[in-house]
Amino acid sequence: MQKIFLIAASISGALAVMIGAFGAHALRATLEAAGRTETFETAVKYQFYHSLALLAAGIICSFYQSRLLDYAGYCFIGGILIFCGSLYILILSGVTKWGAVTPIGGLLFIAGWILMCISFFKMQG
């Protein structure tokens, strides 16, 4: 899992930078006209935060093997795809029904943090 999490975190972090820059420059007028600047910024911020969480999970996996930590990493990946992805789709398509999908990603983020915490409680030493 370590390698998968580290690669996914690296790709997600790079994409967050690219998407953020694209939004700040190429999409700025479109986002402002649609009133979606704040939504876009939320998606990019959460992608960054959880890319770092995924990176931490990958690094921790190299020192401590835990199925719960593996599940946490997968929750972070799923959360990035569903939470951030649904917001990006909503912004680009204008289809507001995508907002109904976003909380599923949020629940995955929460689950990832809780699973990570439980795995730390179960650590020996």
N, C-alpha and C positions, 0 to 999 in steps of 0.2 A: 504494500500500500504506500510505503514511503515514496517510492519513485513516482507513482501515479499522482499523489498529492502534490509533490514538488513541481512536477511538470504542469499540472493543471493550475497551480497557483501562479507559476511564471507566465503562462499563457493568459490567464485571467487578468493578472496585473498589467501586462503589456496592452491587452485589449482595453482595459479601463483607461489607460493613458491615451490611447488612440481615439477611443470613443469620446472621452472628455475633451480632447483637443478639437476633434471634428465638431462637436456640439458648440464649443466656445467660439469657433471661427465660422465654419461653413453653415451651421444650422442656427446660429444666433438669432437672426431675423425671424426665421420660421418658428423657433421656440418662443420667442417673445410675442409674435403675432397670435400664436395659438394659446398663449398663457401657460406654457408647459416647461418653462425654464426651471422652476423649482422641482418638478417631477424628474426632469432629466438629471439635475444635480443630485437628487436623492438616489437615483439608480446608480450613478457613477460612484458616489461615496460608499454606498453599501457594497458595490462590487469591489472597491479597494479594501474596505475593512475586512471583508470575508476572504479576499485573496490572501491577505496577511494571516488571517486565522487558519486558512488551509495550509499556508506555508509553515506556520507553527506546528500544526498537526503532523505535517510531513517530517519536520525536524525532530519532534518529540518521538515519533514512531521509530526513529533510528536508535533511540535509547531505551524505549519502553514499548513493548508489544502489548496491545490491548485491542480486543475486538470492539469495545465501546469507542475507543479512539478512532478506529477504522470507520465505524458508523458515523461518528462526528464529522470526519472528513467528507464522507459521501453526502451527508446532510448539507455541508457548506457548498459542495459542488452543485447539488440540486437546488439549493437556495439561490445561488448566483444565477443559474440558468432560468429558474422560474420567477423569482422576485425581480431581478434586474431585467431579464429577458422580456417579461410581460410588460414592464414599464417602457422599455425601448420600443416594443411593438406598438403599444398604446400611443406613444409619442409620434412615431413615424406613420402609423396608419390612421390615427384619429378615432379608432374603434375603441370606445370607452369600456366595452364589455371585458377587455383584457384586464381592467382593474380588478375584476372579480377573481382572477387567477393569482394576483400578487400576494394575497395573504397566505396562500399555500407555501410560497417561497419563504415568507416571513416565519411561518411555523417551522420550516426546515432549518432556518438560521437559529431559532430558539432551541430546537431539539439538538442541533450541533453543539451549541454552547453548554447545554445541560449534560449531554453525553460526555463532553470533554471534562467537565467538572467531576462527574461521577467516576470517570476513569482515573482522575487524579486522586480521589479519595481512596480508590482501591489499590493505588501504588504501594508497593512494599518499600519500607525504609523511609 
